[in-house]
Structure formats: structure tokens, C-alpha cells
Amino acid sequence: MKVLLIDDDAELSGLMAEFFVANSIELTPAFSGPDGLRQALTGRFDLVLLDVMLPGFDGFEVLRRLRSESQVPVLMLTARTESHSRILGLDTGADDYLPKPFDPLELLARVRAILRRTRVTASAPPSALHISGVSLDPNSRRVYLGEEPVELTTIEFDILETLMLSAGRVVSRDELAQRLYQRTATPFERAIDVHISHLRKKLETEIDLIRTIRGIGYQFALAEGRG
């Protein structure tokens, strides 16, 4: 698997490249916003690790420009004290975030979780789903609300697919976290909540298609009279 690291710390990039190669993952460094964006748009990478503070333009601008053309999974690297940066990264289209300084083994686990999720989805797609006016095709990874296409990020698609496969049943945050990240959701983790909020806005209809069951999780609604 091939990972692109966009970070201006050359020493850290070198250490991470050695660590990832030792774990059978090829890591390519880029040291500025413009160069990282150019490489990310080549389509050669399975995942992008993206730092916030970069020369040229910052990680948020890289992500904004990248998301206008690509849905490659992105894991943001943010300063531990900058909680607003994590939310902004998720709002801009990041799949997940990891505060700096981080444990290399935790980073590796998160990278493997994202790569495993995207690889499984691509290799064994289930049948198309048509529920409550929403159509989801895992083969093309396209979603329609009625006849209108809905543009989703990679992780938004995977969350929606998980909820639709369990339509009418409450899916806990832990279930979603295990499916998406292969880890248990923490009480203070905002990633899933932010992605759900984005999905709600994109699937807005006269009924609430994605319901929050307080203290438990989320439910995709079965609307009467709608296929």
C-alpha cells in the first residue's frame, strides 16, 4: 500500500518512512502544500497523511483543493492543543485525525484501519441499496436522493452504507467506530458526530433520515411508502 505524507519536518518524514517500510507500507514524503497537493492528485496513493502547518499553503487549503477533485482518504495530523483544528479538518473533508505528538504504533493502526476499510469496500461490494428514497451503489460508490446525485466523501459513504445496511436498527457509535477505524469510540471523540452532521445536511428531506438515539447511536429511518 502507498501512503503520501505531507509534512515539512524532513527528519520526522525520514523516520516515518523507515517505520512504515518496516511494516510493509511505502511512504512518500512531500514538504510543502503545493507539492503535496500535486502528488496527492496523481492518484498513486491509497491514503494521505496531512499536517496542518505547511509552507506554500496550509493543510486545510490542501484538503479543500484536494476534495474538489479527489476522495482519497485523508488522516490529518494536528497539534494536541488545537481541538478547533481537528473539527475544521473534519469539516473540510478529512476521514480522521491524530493529535501530535503521536505514538507511531497508533498512527500505524489508524492507517491500517483506513486502508483495510477502503480495500474491503472495493474488493467485495454488496448489492445496491434503495431505502427511504436514497439509492446507494457500492460498485460505483454513487448515492442518489431521489433522482439527484449526492456527493459524499469516502468516509461519509461508508457511514451511510453501514447505516443503510442496518436500516431501522440502531447502530451504536462503537459499532461505527469499529467498522470505520477498528477501534472503540471515546466519549470525547467528535469525528463520527461531525461526519453524521455532514450526511444529514446532504440528505435533507421532509423527514429526518438519520436519527440520533441519545446515548446509544444512530438509526437510518425506514420511511413508509418510499423504496
C-alpha positions in Angstrom: 0.0 0.0 0.0 1.2 3.5 -0.8 0.9 6.5 1.6 1.7 10.1 1.0 3.0 12.1 3.9 2.7 15.9 3.5 4.8 17.4 6.4 7.6 20.0 6.3 9.6 18.2 9.0 12.2 16.3 7.0 13.6 14.4 10.0 10.2 13.2 11.1 9.4 12.2 7.5 12.5 10.2 7.2 11.9 8.3 10.4 8.3 7.6 9.5 9.3 6.3 6.0 11.7 3.8 7.7 9.0 2.8 10.2 6.3 2.3 7.5 8.6 0.4 5.2 9.4 -2.0 8.1 5.6 -2.5 8.3 5.2 -3.2 4.6 3.8 0.2 3.7 5.5 2.5 1.2 5.6 6.1 2.4 6.4 9.1 0.1 7.2 12.5 1.6 6.2 15.9 0.4 7.4 19.0 2.2 5.1 21.8 1.1 1.4 22.4 0.5 1.7 22.9 -3.3 4.0 19.8 -3.8 1.8 17.7 -1.5 -1.4 18.6 -3.4 0.3 17.9 -6.8 1.4 14.4 -5.6 -2.0 13.7 -3.9 -3.8 14.4 -7.2 -1.8 11.9 -9.2 -4.0 9.1 -8.0 -1.0 7.0 -7.0 -1.7 6.9 -3.2 -4.1 4.9 -1.1 -4.0 7.4 1.8 -2.7 10.9 2.6 -1.2 11.9 5.9 -1.6 15.6 6.1 0.0 18.1 8.6 -1.7 21.4 9.3 1.3 23.7 9.3 2.9 23.8 5.9 4.8 26.2 3.7 3.1 27.4 0.5 -0.3 27.0 1.9 -1.6 25.1 5.0 -3.1 21.7 5.3 -6.7 23.0 5.3 -6.1 24.6 1.9 -4.5 21.4 0.6 -7.5 19.4 1.8 -10.0 21.9 0.3 -8.4 21.8 -3.1 -7.9 18.0 -2.9 -11.5 17.4 -2.1 -12.7 19.3 -5.1 -11.1 16.7 -7.3 -10.4 13.5 -5.2 -11.9 11.4 -2.5 -8.7 9.7 -1.4 -8.8 9.1 2.3 -7.0 11.7 4.4 -5.7 11.4 8.0 -5.0 14.9 9.5 -2.1 15.4 11.9 -2.9 18.3 14.3 -1.3 19.8 17.4 -2.7 18.2 20.5 -3.9 21.5 21.9 -5.7 22.6 18.8 -9.1 21.0 19.1 -10.6 23.5 16.7 -8.1 22.4 14.0 -9.4 18.8 14.3 -13.0 19.9 13.8 -12.1 22.2 10.9 -10.2 19.3 9.3 -13.2 17.0 9.6 -15.5 19.8 8.3 -13.2 20.2 5.3 -13.3 16.5 4.4 -10.7 14.6 6.5 -11.5 11.0 7.3 -9.9 11.0 10.7 -7.3 13.0 12.8 -4.5 12.2 15.1 -3.0 14.8 17.6 0.8 15.4 17.7 2.9 14.1 19.2 1.6 10.7 18.5 2.6 7.1 19.1 3.9 5.6 15.9 2.1 2.4 16.6 -1.2 4.2 17.0 -0.6 6.0 13.7 0.1 2.7 12.0 -3.1 1.2 13.5 -5.2 4.1 12.2 -3.6 3.9 8.7 -4.1 0.2 8.5 -7.7 0.6 9.6 -8.5 3.1 6.9 -6.7 1.1 4.3 -8.5 -2.1 5.4 -11.9 -0.4 5.2 -11.3 1.0 1.7 -9.8 -2.2 0.4 -12.6 -4.4 1.7 -15.2 -2.0 0.2 -13.5 -2.1 -3.2 -12.9 -5.9 -3.3 -16.3 -7.2 -2.1 -19.1 -4.7 -2.7 -22.6 -5.8 -1.7 -25.7 -5.2 -3.8 -27.1 -1.7 -4.4 -29.4 -0.4 -1.6 -32.7 1.5 -2.2 -34.2 2.7 1.1 -36.4 5.7 2.0 -35.7 7.4 -1.3 -32.0 7.0 -1.0 -30.1 4.8 -3.5 -26.5 3.7 -2.8 -24.4 1.7 -5.2 -21.3 0.2 -3.7 -19.8 -0.7 -7.1 -19.8 2.8 -8.4 -19.8 4.4 -4.9 -22.6 6.7 -6.0 -25.5 7.9 -3.9 -28.8 9.4 -5.1 -31.5 11.2 -3.2 -34.5 10.5 -5.4 -33.0 11.3 -8.9 -30.4 13.8 -7.6 -26.8 12.7 -7.1 -25.3 13.3 -3.7 -21.6 14.0 -3.4 -20.1 12.2 -0.4 -16.6 11.8 0.9 -15.2 8.3 1.2 -15.9 8.0 4.9 -19.4 9.6 4.6 -20.2 6.9 2.0 -19.0 4.2 4.3 -21.0 5.5 7.3 -24.2 5.8 5.1 -23.7 2.3 3.8 -23.3 0.9 7.3 -26.5 2.7 8.5 -28.5 1.6 5.4 -27.4 -2.0 5.8 -29.0 -1.8 9.3 -31.9 0.4 8.3 -34.5 0.5 11.1 -32.0 -0.7 13.7 -29.9 1.5 16.0 -26.2 1.3 15.2 -24.1 2.3 18.2 -21.2 4.7 18.0 -18.9 1.8 19.0 -20.2 -0.3 16.0 -19.5 2.6 13.7 -16.0 3.2 15.1 -15.2 -0.5 14.8 -16.4 -0.5 11.2 -14.6 2.7 10.2 -11.5 2.8 12.4 -11.3 -0.7 14.0 -11.3 1.0 17.5 -13.8 1.9 20.2 -15.3 5.3 20.1 -14.3 7.5 23.0 -16.8 9.9 24.8 -14.8 12.9 23.6 -14.2 11.9 20.0 -16.0 14.1 17.6 -15.1 12.6 14.2 -18.2 10.4 13.8 -20.5 13.1 15.1 -19.1 15.6 12.5 -19.4 13.1 9.6 -23.0 12.3 10.6 -23.8 16.1 10.7 -22.5 16.4 7.2 -24.5 13.5 6.0 -27.7 14.9 7.5 -27.2 18.2 5.6 -26.6 16.3 2.3 -29.6 14.1 2.7 -32.0 16.7 4.0 -35.7 15.9 3.2 -39.0 16.4 4.8 -38.2 13.5 7.2 -35.1 13.0 9.3 -33.4 10.1 7.5 -30.6 9.7 10.1 -31.8 9.9 13.6 -29.7 10.3 16.8 -30.7 7.9 19.5 -29.3 9.7 22.5 -26.8 7.8 24.5 -26.8 4.9 22.1 -26.1 5.7 18.4 -27.7 6.4 15.1 -30.6 4.9 13.0 -31.4 5.2 9.3 -35.1 5.7 9.1 -37.4 3.4 7.2 -39.9 5.8 5.6 -43.3 4.4 4.9 -44.2 4.3 1.2 -40.7 5.1 0.0 -38.5 2.5 -1.6 
